[in-house]
Amino acid sequence: MFGGGDIGNAFGMDQGKAMEASFKEFLARPENAALVEAQQRKEAKQAVQLQEKVRALHFREKTFTNDPSGDFGKWAQNPRVIEMLREAKRLMDEGYLVEDEVEQFMIRQLQDPKHEAYEDFKRKTKQLTERRKGNDAYRNGDYAKALHHYERALSVVELVQGLSRADQAEVDVNRLAVYLNLAAVHMAQKEFGAAVTFCDKALELQPGNPKALLRRCRAHTGRHDYAAAEADLAALRAADPYSIEAAEQAVALERARQVDKRKEAAVFGSMFERGSLGAGTA
């Protein structure tokens, strides 16, 4: 309190100790009790506000990271968020809130089961939690566990319907992310048909999505459907002629095609060889 612990550092050691002792004696005087108490309350309030700010930042990171590019503007345009901000502004104008208390006010609203945004908050938090658990499992190579969490996230986002166009756009952003997660985990398990299905769903929501096109191209390549893979690759290149990932996938596609050709040549060569031997012994 009052930065008293720094006095010894500001002066020489002996002088600093004397100053610190004098300062403590000043604080202990009865006539200064009100001043000390006021300062203690101020410091306690600042500590609580700091703690609440940390909680608010964690809450916002946990709850509202819905845009794939991390665009905070998408969060700020949410109608319910705008409504809460307006209410917070009204309370500030009337002197019931100060600026530092706005985030805590919004958190309390969203965590209140009686508030109309509570169910949205709960669903959003649940699907984000499941996706993050899935992402952790995916990074650790536990694809079965990742699939379990992604499917749980899917069960949440497919039940939600937005009450307005803006709400539905936010729901679709979450749904798109889950579809892409599921496509990736099915690819990792070489379940190429399922990966194509979820890429199709993603592209229905957002035609031309680069991640969905790239993953579907890889899935088609895994299924040896090279014509379909070429079509997705062409769409990727049309959207971004300088895409490094598209260039890498073009090399992978051609390599897979050449491997198949060599296998076919070996099989047909073996068949012809057996046929010629059979004809010679007849």
Secondary structure, 3 states (H helix, E strand, C coil): CCCHHHHHHHCCHHHHHHHHHHHHHHHHCHHHHHHHHHHHHHHHHHHHHHHHHHHHHHHHHHHCCCCCCCCHHHHHCCHHHHHHHHHHHHHHHCCCCCHHHHHHHHHHHHCCCCCCCHHHHHHHHHHHHHHHHHHHHHHCCCHHHHHHHHHHHHHHHCCCCCCCHHHHHHHHHHHHHHHHHHHHHHHHCCCHHHHHHHHHHHHHHCCCCHHHHHHHHHHHHHCCCHHHHHHHHHHHHHHCCCCHHHHHHHHHHHHHHHHHHHHHHHHHHHHHHHHHHHHHHC
